[in-house]
């Protein structure tokens, strides 16, 4: 079983911006950073 918290309502992106970023909601926009996003120790 999993716990999934409710998402708070927020103003969505306009249609064109949502298509460009891949999501309707700004809090779900997580850009791909490639190797810059990881720590190489």
C-alpha positions in Angstrom: 0.0 0.0 0.0 1.2 3.5 -0.7 0.5 6.9 0.7 -0.1 9.6 -1.9 -0.8 13.1 -0.5 -3.5 15.3 -2.1 -2.2 17.9 -4.5 -3.1 21.4 -3.5 -5.0 23.4 -6.3 -2.9 25.9 -8.1 -3.3 28.0 -11.2 -2.4 25.8 -14.2 -0.2 26.7 -17.1 -1.8 28.0 -20.3 -2.2 25.3 -23.0 0.8 26.2 -25.0 3.2 26.5 -22.0 1.8 23.2 -20.6 2.6 21.4 -23.9 6.1 22.9 -23.9 7.0 21.9 -20.3 5.1 18.6 -20.3 2.7 19.2 -17.4 -0.4 21.3 -16.6 0.7 22.3 -13.1 3.7 24.4 -12.2 4.7 22.4 -9.1 5.0 19.3 -11.2 7.5 20.8 -13.6 10.8 19.0 -13.0 13.3 19.9 -15.7 15.8 17.2 -16.7 19.2 18.3 -15.6 21.3 15.4 -17.0 24.6 14.9 -15.3 24.4 18.3 -13.6 21.7 17.0 -11.3 23.8 14.2 -9.7 26.7 14.2 -7.3 29.8 12.5 -8.6 32.0 11.7 -5.6 
